[in-house]
Amino acid sequence: MSEPAVTWFDTETARVNFDRPDPIQIDFARISETVRADATVAIVTITTDIASIGAVAGPVRVNLYSASAIDGLRRSCQTVTSVPDWSGVLRTAIAAVLDTFGQPEWTDIDPAADWPQPAWLLPPLLETDGYTVLYARGGSGKSYLAAAACVSIASGVPLLGMEPSRVGPVAYLDWEAPAATFGHRIARICDGNEVGTLAYPIRHYRMTGPFAARRAGISPALARLKPALVVIDSKGRATTGAPESSEGILDLARALDHLDMPVLLIDHISKGAIRGDDPDMAFGSVFVEASARLGWSLRTEHRAGSMVLRLTNTKANNHARRTEPLILELMFSGQGVTVLADSSAGRPVPGTEQLPAHADAILDYLADHPPTRQTDIARALGIHPTQVKRVLESSDGFSQTDDLWTVFTPPDHPPF
């Protein structure tokens, strides 16, 4: 049998043509490795000009390494037409696809060439290459920050003090909250910053299950939308296995590579960072940040009616040095949330300029464990109760009811 011609339309779609008097065409779509890379699957469709038959089989999902699956496909073809030798045709076509699937692209590097600089989407927060990880404790405002970035990119308004380099659609893949909660955040951001009609859509996708296993299903929708940014909220729910698993985050990183779109990955911080005895880092495997192009740690100061966000650049692959910290402020008023990104953002409230040690750790712990007694906080974080009391009573970022403490939450807005 003559060698077939293989045409690749993208990294997941190929067509195999057999040049013969009655041509045979086999289409392979959504080609992908399974989560644990022990199989390569594809949606297979077979057509032929033999006796003007046209469609022979498919579309059907086939494991290209499974002898029984291939034999089942052969039998389906055989019931339509006994010519040609379908066993040989299928083996040859599948071998041709597997030989070239995932084949790396190579480039000769010329030092004298005019290589493009890394491109920004929202400088210096988001790049167009790879994914950016943003990690913080629950209740820190990271979902509102992500919503503000979405509105900025879909409208062209520099809400975060950053001019978007591309204005376009945004896809928000949400494992944490329904569309109503996310829509409320977007509406409050637009209302508080006088953003009218968006130039491009912000599309919410309610997600379940690991992203690596769902990528084949969501990829066609994203290809049609052509988003300028994809947001994944959050990493823990989008990965396979335990959150600490290296295999889970590497599966996610490989799936994000296949998207070939700018991605903002929202995550939580490590247990050690909560206790204050570990550097700021994303929760789970070190590969969360190691696989990212950019990494940002978010710390929040809760005030009466506002939240001051301090973003620290913890990873910068494409740049000689990390960006200086960014200070933003979310002002909650009525139905709106105003973003301050100028010199007025984050100015200290009188009397709170110098908070005691462990303030961040206590704030982070309370954000995830409200309401909590002072002694329970001390026991959980390994801090003397007197130090905990000093922190709680020195800032308006905390509120007390009886002997229970919580993080102060501005009125009339949903939890983060």
DRENTORKE-965735 format. One line per 4 residues: number of its first residue (from 1); their letters; for each residue y negated, x, z of C-alpha. Coordinates in pm, 1 decimal, m for minus. Layout:
N
NUM> A> Y,X,Z ~ ...
END
This chain:
416
1> MSEP> 0.0,0.0,0.0 ~ m342.5,133.6,m96.6 ~ m591.7,221.6,172.4 ~ m829.0,m68.0,248.2
5> AVTW> m1208.5,m47.2,257.0 ~ m1358.6,m96.2,603.8 ~ m1717.4,m216.2,641.3 ~ m1884.4,m220.3,983.7
9> FDTE> m2173.5,m465.6,1026.6 ~ m2241.1,m363.6,1388.8 ~ m2043.4,m205.8,1674.0 ~ m1838.8,m525.4,1720.7
13> TARV> m1794.7,m665.7,1368.0 ~ m1589.1,m522.2,1080.6 ~ m1446.9,m642.4,748.5 ~ m1134.7,m501.0,582.8
17> NFDR> m1091.7,m554.5,207.7 ~ m773.1,m485.6,12.5 ~ m855.6,m409.5,m350.1 ~ m576.6,m583.2,m542.8
21> PDPI> m550.9,m841.7,m823.5 ~ m568.7,m1115.6,m559.4 ~ m805.0,m965.9,m297.5 ~ m737.9,m1008.3,72.4
25> QIDF> m1021.2,m1005.5,322.7 ~ m972.2,m975.0,700.6 ~ m1271.9,m1017.9,931.4 ~ m1275.1,m878.2,1283.9
29> ARIS> m1548.3,m1014.0,1513.4 ~ m1638.6,m950.6,1879.8 ~ m1420.5,m640.0,1890.1 ~ m1414.1,m512.2,2247.0
33> ETVR> m1205.3,m334.5,2503.4 ~ m1094.1,m540.8,2798.6 ~ m1245.6,m470.2,3139.4 ~ m981.6,m210.1,3227.0
37> ADAT> m963.6,m69.5,2871.4 ~ m589.5,m143.1,2838.9 ~ m638.3,m362.9,2531.4 ~ m871.1,m403.3,2236.7
41> VAIV> m926.5,m764.2,2135.0 ~ m1096.1,m926.1,1835.7 ~ m1149.5,m1261.8,1671.2 ~ m953.2,m1231.6,1344.7
45> TITT> m1006.3,m1443.5,1030.8 ~ m798.6,m1390.4,714.8 ~ m883.0,m1514.3,364.0 ~ m733.8,m1440.8,23.0
49> DIAS> m772.6,m1526.0,m344.8 ~ m395.8,m1557.4,m384.2 ~ m334.7,m1886.2,m567.8 ~ m690.3,m1983.5,m469.6
53> IGAV> m567.6,m2042.3,m115.0 ~ m883.9,m1927.6,61.2 ~ m837.9,m1950.4,437.7 ~ m505.6,m1813.9,559.1
57> AGPV> m541.3,m1776.6,935.9 ~ m796.4,m1779.2,1213.0 ~ m1036.1,m1749.3,1364.2 ~ m795.6,m1648.2,1639.7
61> RVNL> m828.1,m1403.8,1931.7 ~ m579.6,m1118.3,1898.1 ~ m496.5,m815.0,2111.1 ~ m488.8,m546.9,1843.7
65> YSAS> m243.9,m336.0,2048.3 ~ 1.9,m620.0,2112.6 ~ 306.8,m622.6,1884.2 ~ 388.3,m983.1,1979.6
69> AIDG> 31.7,m1101.2,1908.9 ~ 31.7,m930.2,1569.1 ~ 374.1,m1075.5,1487.6 ~ 244.9,m1423.1,1577.1
73> LRRS> m44.1,m1373.0,1336.7 ~ 201.2,m1258.3,1068.2 ~ 408.9,m1575.0,1109.1 ~ 94.1,m1789.6,1076.7
77> CQTV> 7.3,m1615.1,748.9 ~ 365.7,m1640.3,626.6 ~ 364.9,m2018.4,661.9 ~ 66.7,m2036.1,421.8
81> TSVP> 189.5,m1790.2,160.4 ~ 487.8,m1554.3,152.9 ~ 300.4,m1308.3,m66.0 ~ 205.5,m1032.3,16.3
85> DWSG> 396.1,m840.9,286.2 ~ 182.4,m966.2,575.5 ~ 342.2,m730.8,825.2 ~ 228.3,m427.9,623.1
89> VLRT> m115.6,m578.6,548.8 ~ m189.2,m654.1,914.0 ~ m63.0,m316.8,1042.1 ~ m273.3,m131.0,783.8
93> AIAA> m588.9,m336.6,848.1 ~ m565.3,m312.3,1226.7 ~ m497.2,62.7,1213.4 ~ m804.9,109.5,993.0
97> VLDT> m1021.7,m80.7,1240.6 ~ m885.3,93.6,1550.0 ~ m926.8,435.2,1386.3 ~ m1300.6,378.4,1349.4
101> FGQP> m1377.7,144.9,1642.5 ~ m1597.8,314.1,1899.5 ~ m1633.0,623.1,1682.8 ~ m1939.9,807.8,1813.2
105> EWTD> m2247.4,854.3,1597.8 ~ m2347.5,1217.2,1559.4 ~ m2678.7,1379.1,1474.7 ~ m2760.7,1739.8,1387.6
109> IDPA> m3038.9,1849.9,1622.8 ~ m3328.6,2027.9,1455.8 ~ m3574.8,2173.2,1710.1 ~ m3850.6,2162.5,1448.9
113> ADWP> m3805.1,1790.8,1382.0 ~ m4062.5,1537.8,1503.9 ~ m3848.4,1367.6,1769.6 ~ m3991.6,1040.9,1908.0
117> QPAW> m4104.0,1030.3,2269.4 ~ m3936.2,783.9,2510.9 ~ m4082.0,440.3,2444.3 ~ m4222.0,219.3,2718.8
121> LLPP> m4192.2,m156.6,2746.8 ~ m4406.1,m189.7,3060.9 ~ m4536.1,159.0,3139.7 ~ m4443.1,311.8,3377.6
125> LLET> m4208.0,42.9,3512.4 ~ m3972.2,m30.2,3221.3 ~ m3853.9,171.9,2921.8 ~ m3708.9,38.2,2597.8
129> DGYT> m3403.6,265.8,2626.5 ~ m3114.6,185.1,2859.8 ~ m3147.5,m2.1,3184.8 ~ m3387.6,19.6,3477.0
133> VLYA> m3256.5,m54.3,3826.5 ~ m3483.4,m217.8,4087.0 ~ m3335.6,m232.4,4434.7 ~ m3459.2,m380.2,4761.6
137> RGGS> m3357.4,m593.9,5055.6 ~ m3324.5,m970.1,5033.6 ~ m3657.2,m1148.2,5086.5 ~ m3857.8,m852.7,4957.6
141> GKSY> m4010.4,m1032.2,4657.1 ~ m3806.2,m858.2,4387.1 ~ m3724.1,m1187.3,4212.5 ~ m4095.5,m1278.4,4200.2
145> LAAA> m4169.2,m928.1,4069.7 ~ m3906.8,m974.6,3797.1 ~ m4054.0,m1318.3,3715.3 ~ m4401.3,m1163.5,3680.7
149> ACVS> m4260.1,m900.3,3441.6 ~ m4098.9,m1180.1,3237.3 ~ m4426.7,m1372.1,3212.1 ~ m4615.8,m1055.5,3117.5
153> IASG> m4377.7,m971.2,2831.5 ~ m4353.6,m1330.7,2704.8 ~ m4731.7,m1384.8,2716.3 ~ m4880.8,m1039.3,2659.0
157> VPLL> m5090.4,m1072.0,2976.1 ~ m5087.6,m746.1,3180.9 ~ m5001.5,m919.2,3510.9 ~ m4868.9,m603.3,3674.9
161> GMEP> m5160.1,m390.2,3560.8 ~ m4940.7,m271.7,3272.7 ~ m4997.7,m358.8,2907.2 ~ m4663.6,m459.7,2751.9
165> SRVG> m4590.7,m251.8,2441.5 ~ m4395.5,m540.3,2293.7 ~ m4455.6,m911.8,2341.2 ~ m4141.6,m1115.4,2282.3
169> PVAY> m3871.0,m1342.8,2423.2 ~ m3708.4,m1271.2,2758.9 ~ m3349.4,m1347.6,2864.5 ~ m3289.0,m1394.6,3238.2
173> LDWE> m2917.2,m1372.2,3324.1 ~ m2897.4,m1523.3,3671.3 ~ m2599.4,m1507.6,3906.5 ~ m2815.8,m1588.5,4210.0
177> APAA> m3011.9,m1909.3,4147.4 ~ m3016.3,m2216.5,3921.4 ~ m3269.8,m2271.2,3644.2 ~ m3482.4,m2497.2,3868.3
181> TFGH> m3544.0,m2219.3,4122.8 ~ m3625.4,m1963.2,3855.3 ~ m3842.9,m2212.4,3666.2 ~ m4040.3,m2281.7,3985.1
185> RIAR> m4110.5,m1909.8,4025.6 ~ m4225.9,m1878.1,3665.3 ~ m4450.3,m2184.2,3703.7 ~ m4609.7,m2043.4,4020.8
189> ICDG> m4671.9,m1705.6,3856.0 ~ m4832.5,m1874.2,3553.7 ~ m5042.5,m2104.6,3772.6 ~ m5162.9,m1827.8,4003.8
193> NEVG> m5263.1,m1599.8,3717.2 ~ m5406.6,m1859.7,3477.8 ~ m5141.0,m1800.3,3214.2 ~ m5126.2,m2099.2,2980.2
197> TLAY> m4868.3,m2146.6,2706.4 ~ m4628.9,m1855.0,2663.9 ~ m4626.9,m1686.1,2323.5 ~ m4246.1,m1648.3,2340.0
201> PIRH> m3971.7,m1824.7,2536.3 ~ m3830.0,m1715.9,2869.7 ~ m3468.9,m1830.8,2856.8 ~ m3260.7,m1871.2,3173.8
205> YRMT> m2882.8,m1831.6,3156.0 ~ m2684.0,m1943.0,3460.8 ~ m2404.0,m1686.9,3484.2 ~ m2067.3,m1670.0,3660.8
209> GPFA> m1809.0,m1394.2,3664.0 ~ m1852.0,m1026.1,3575.6 ~ m2085.2,m945.0,3288.5 ~ m1837.4,m707.0,3123.7
213> ARRA> m1591.5,m994.8,3083.2 ~ m1862.5,m1240.4,2968.9 ~ m2044.8,m1010.2,2726.6 ~ m1859.3,m1133.8,2418.3
217> GISP> m1966.7,m1489.8,2498.2 ~ m2334.5,m1417.2,2572.4 ~ m2392.4,m1152.9,2301.0 ~ m2428.6,m1399.7,2009.3
221> ALAR> m2690.7,m1599.4,2204.1 ~ m2883.8,m1280.9,2283.7 ~ m2857.5,m1164.6,1921.3 ~ m3018.0,m1490.1,1808.9
225> LKPA> m3292.1,m1472.7,2074.5 ~ m3370.5,m1100.9,2010.5 ~ m3520.7,m1054.6,2358.3 ~ m3775.4,m784.3,2437.5
229> LVVI> m3619.8,m770.9,2786.9 ~ m3293.8,m879.3,2949.9 ~ m3297.0,m926.4,3328.7 ~ m2972.0,m921.9,3527.8
233> DSKG> m3002.0,m1078.6,3873.5 ~ m2813.2,m933.2,4044.1 ~ m2584.2,m632.7,4001.7 ~ m2349.0,m723.9,4286.7
237> RATT> m2251.8,m1055.4,4129.8 ~ m2242.5,m915.9,3774.3 ~ m1985.7,m642.6,3843.0 ~ m1609.0,m649.4,3875.3
241> GAPE> m1429.0,m577.0,4201.2 ~ m1598.1,m464.3,4522.2 ~ m1972.7,m383.2,4507.4 ~ m1896.9,m26.7,4624.3
245> SSEG> m1656.8,29.5,4333.3 ~ m1750.0,301.4,4084.5 ~ m1524.6,136.8,3826.9 ~ m1718.5,m189.7,3854.4
249> ILDL> m2061.9,m38.5,3788.8 ~ m1926.6,180.5,3507.8 ~ m1778.7,m128.3,3340.9 ~ m2119.5,m293.7,3370.9
253> ARAL> m2302.7,13.6,3237.0 ~ m2072.8,31.3,2932.9 ~ m2127.2,m339.5,2864.8 ~ m2505.0,m292.8,2888.6
257> DHLD> m2483.9,m1.8,2642.8 ~ m2329.1,m238.6,2389.0 ~ m2625.9,m475.8,2422.1 ~ m2867.6,m209.7,2295.7
261> MPVL> m3157.9,m394.8,2459.2 ~ m3400.2,m305.6,2741.7 ~ m3247.6,m426.2,3069.6 ~ m3390.0,m471.6,3420.3
265> LIDH> m3101.8,m465.9,3669.8 ~ m3183.7,m611.2,4012.5 ~ m2985.3,m481.6,4309.1 ~ m2980.4,m451.6,4688.3
269> ISKG> m3012.0,m134.8,4896.9 ~ m2733.5,49.0,5075.7 ~ m2622.8,m24.6,5430.5 ~ m2739.6,320.6,5535.7
273> AIRG> m3088.8,251.0,5405.9 ~ m3096.7,m73.1,5606.7 ~ m3020.1,121.4,5926.4 ~ m3279.9,382.6,5836.7
277> DDPD> m3036.4,675.3,5855.1 ~ m2990.6,717.8,5478.3 ~ m3226.2,778.0,5184.2 ~ m3325.3,474.6,4981.4
281> MAFG> m3052.5,405.8,4730.0 ~ m2897.9,107.6,4555.0 ~ m2603.2,m62.0,4721.9 ~ m2254.8,60.7,4633.5
285> SVFV> m2159.6,339.8,4395.4 ~ m2399.1,625.8,4317.3 ~ m2340.3,540.1,3951.1 ~ m2574.2,239.2,3986.8
289> EASA> m2870.3,475.9,3973.2 ~ m2698.4,766.4,3799.8 ~ m2629.7,551.9,3491.6 ~ m2984.0,412.2,3479.5
293> RLGW> m3274.6,556.6,3281.0 ~ m3520.9,460.4,3553.2 ~ m3480.7,371.2,3919.4 ~ m3728.5,194.1,4149.4
297> SLRT> m3704.1,129.5,4521.0 ~ m3906.1,m165.1,4654.1 ~ m4047.1,m183.7,5009.0 ~ m4240.2,m485.9,5125.7
301> EHRA> m4500.5,m550.5,5393.0 ~ m4517.0,m918.6,5482.9 ~ m4863.1,m1047.8,5568.9 ~ m5013.7,m1385.4,5634.4
305> GSMV> m5020.6,m1547.9,5290.1 ~ m4918.0,m1240.0,5093.6 ~ m4663.2,m966.9,5036.0 ~ m4757.0,m606.5,4959.4
309> LRLT> m4499.3,m440.3,4733.2 ~ m4463.6,m63.1,4725.2 ~ m4255.2,61.3,4431.4 ~ m4121.9,416.3,4454.5
313> NTKA> m3982.5,584.5,4143.8 ~ m3644.1,729.9,4247.9 ~ m3502.3,815.9,3904.6 ~ m3674.4,926.7,3581.7
317> NNHA> m3437.0,1057.9,3315.3 ~ m3684.4,1094.3,3030.5 ~ m3979.4,1246.3,3214.9 ~ m4061.8,1579.6,3371.8
321> RRTE> m4155.9,1421.2,3702.7 ~ m4139.9,1088.4,3877.2 ~ m4424.5,840.9,3863.7 ~ m4650.4,803.2,4166.0
325> PLIL> m4575.4,493.7,4379.7 ~ m4706.7,161.9,4249.6 ~ m4875.9,m87.6,4482.1 ~ m4880.4,m458.1,4397.7
329> ELMF> m4965.0,m763.9,4605.5 ~ m4837.0,m1119.8,4574.5 ~ m5089.6,m1374.5,4705.8 ~ m4940.4,m1715.8,4790.9
333> SGQG> m5183.3,m2006.5,4772.6 ~ m5102.9,m2372.6,4709.2 ~ m4883.6,m2397.0,4400.4 ~ m4968.9,m2052.9,4264.4
337> VTVL> m4866.8,m1691.6,4321.9 ~ m5136.4,m1444.5,4218.5 ~ m5045.4,m1085.4,4133.5 ~ m5296.0,m818.8,4237.2
341> ADSS> m5245.0,m490.6,4058.0 ~ m5591.4,m334.0,4092.8 ~ m5746.1,m119.5,4365.7 ~ m5760.6,m418.7,4603.1
345> AGRP> m5381.6,m455.4,4614.6 ~ m5221.7,m352.6,4939.2 ~ m5533.2,m274.3,5140.3 ~ m5428.1,m255.4,5506.9
349> VPGT> m5484.3,m546.8,5738.5 ~ m5689.7,m420.2,6036.8 ~ m5462.8,m307.9,6317.9 ~ m5152.1,m257.0,6100.5
353> EQLP> m5231.6,71.1,5928.0 ~ m4997.8,272.4,6149.9 ~ m4677.8,81.1,6219.5 ~ m4423.8,244.3,6451.7
357> AHAD> m4114.3,423.1,6331.4 ~ m3820.7,203.8,6221.1 ~ m4056.6,m75.6,6104.0 ~ m3907.0,m82.7,5753.8
361> AILD> m3548.4,m87.2,5884.6 ~ m3626.7,m373.9,6122.7 ~ m3808.1,m567.0,5851.0 ~ m3516.3,m521.8,5611.1
365> YLAD> m3261.6,m626.8,5874.0 ~ m3454.3,m940.4,5965.6 ~ m3493.0,m1037.3,5599.8 ~ m3114.0,m1071.2,5576.4
369> HPPT> m3038.6,m1190.3,5933.3 ~ m3291.8,m1455.8,6033.2 ~ m3340.4,m1567.9,6303.3 ~ m3233.6,m1284.8,6534.4
373> RQTD> m3286.2,m1183.6,6895.3 ~ m3464.1,m859.8,6972.2 ~ m3158.7,m719.6,7152.0 ~ m2930.7,m801.1,6858.7
377> IARA> m3163.2,m611.9,6622.1 ~ m3158.8,m310.6,6852.7 ~ m2780.6,m316.6,6877.4 ~ m2728.4,m352.4,6499.8
381> LGIH> m2967.1,m70.4,6406.7 ~ m2897.3,160.5,6697.9 ~ m3261.6,151.4,6812.4 ~ m3384.9,119.2,7170.1
385> PTQV> m3494.2,m240.0,7246.1 ~ m3837.4,m116.9,7356.5 ~ m3898.4,31.4,7009.5 ~ m3788.2,m293.0,6845.6
389> KRVL> m4025.9,m492.2,7068.5 ~ m4315.9,m260.5,6982.4 ~ m4258.8,m307.4,6608.6 ~ m4221.3,m684.3,6631.0
393> ESSD> m4537.3,m729.2,6835.9 ~ m4755.0,m485.2,6639.1 ~ m4747.6,m654.8,6297.9 ~ m4818.8,m1002.5,6165.2
397> GFSQ> m4523.8,m960.7,5930.4 ~ m4295.4,m1118.2,6193.9 ~ m4292.7,m1456.0,6365.2 ~ m4125.2,m1566.8,6689.6
401> TDDL> m3981.8,m1899.2,6800.6 ~ m3856.9,m1892.2,7158.5 ~ m3662.5,m1562.3,7173.1 ~ m3571.1,m1555.7,6802.5
405> WTVF> m3757.1,m1342.4,6547.9 ~ m3788.1,m1389.2,6170.5 ~ m3982.2,m1230.6,5885.5 ~ m4304.7,m1423.2,5831.7
409> TPPD> m4272.4,m1635.7,5515.9 ~ m4586.0,m1773.8,5349.2 ~ m4577.9,m2155.1,5346.4 ~ m4485.2,m2377.6,5054.7
413> HPPF> m4275.7,m2143.1,4845.3 ~ m3898.4,m2113.9,4803.0 ~ m3690.5,m1830.3,4948.1 ~ m3649.7,m1522.9,4733.8
END
